[in-house]
Amino acid sequence: MISRKTGTMVLAGALLMVAGVIVTSMLLATKPSIIQINDGSFKILELPYTYTKNDAYVLVIGSTIGGVMLSYILTTLFAAGKSEVKDMTIIEKPAEIRVAETAATVQVKEGAQLIDAVLTALEGDEKKLIKEIADHDGEMLQNELVLSLNFSKAKVSRMLTDLEKRGLLVKKQYGLTNKVALADKLRGEKNEK
């Protein structure tokens, strides 16, 4: 079954095509010509084409209908494009909201319950990373983390940066590596800044 919106778009497209064909055929009408015969020779004379009042009405009405249908189609397609962008942002927002809700929930709970709450919100490799740090008293060197998780350095670095942006981890330079620690709010400590 075709939706009403699709049916309207097909009808608008058909009207646009019909109006375009009518207007184009009238504008490209061949000029009338006259064959003039004088003393055994002939000449073909082309007369300038003049539009009648009815031709003018057809051109104006056809152009108006074509313009209205074209603007309807473009407006509908543009609105559909905007709604798809909105749908994509709505699809991506729940993940951000979920992290924000987790952070809000985490502030209410204490100690190990905070880390458990974060672990339930995270999935896959991020969950393994946070659990590994939590199992080492909440802090660890980045190169030790790479070895214990058996992930590439680049992957661990990307994940740490992402988790740090979300406020779940803190990275500090420590010699040639970084010291990675759970955020104070996850450890149940109050930030005194």
C-alpha angles and dihedrals in degrees: 000000000000116000120240091246092053091047091051091050091050091049091048090049092050092049090048091052094047092047090047093051093048095047093044094048091050093048093047094047112142118252116251113250134198127209110219118196119200125170095337096314127095137209129199110220120193114211121209112259114245122196119227124223090259091051090053092050092050091049094049095045093043092049092047094050091046092050094048092048092047092050090047092051094046093046092050093048092047091050090048090051091051093048091051089053089049090048090052092051091047090052092051096042097069090065090053092043091049090055090047091049089048090052090050091048091046092058091057097050126063141224118336091000088066093055091045090053091052092046091054090052094049126071138204121341095001089058091051091049095051091044091051092052091045090051089056094058094274099298138071142159114263094233090052088050091053090052097045095047095040091223125136118267091244093052093049091047092051093047092047092050091050094048091046090054089053090053097246098112140032123211123199129179110256112178109295093344138042130259108227120201136173113256115267091247090059093050091051092246121132117237108237099196 
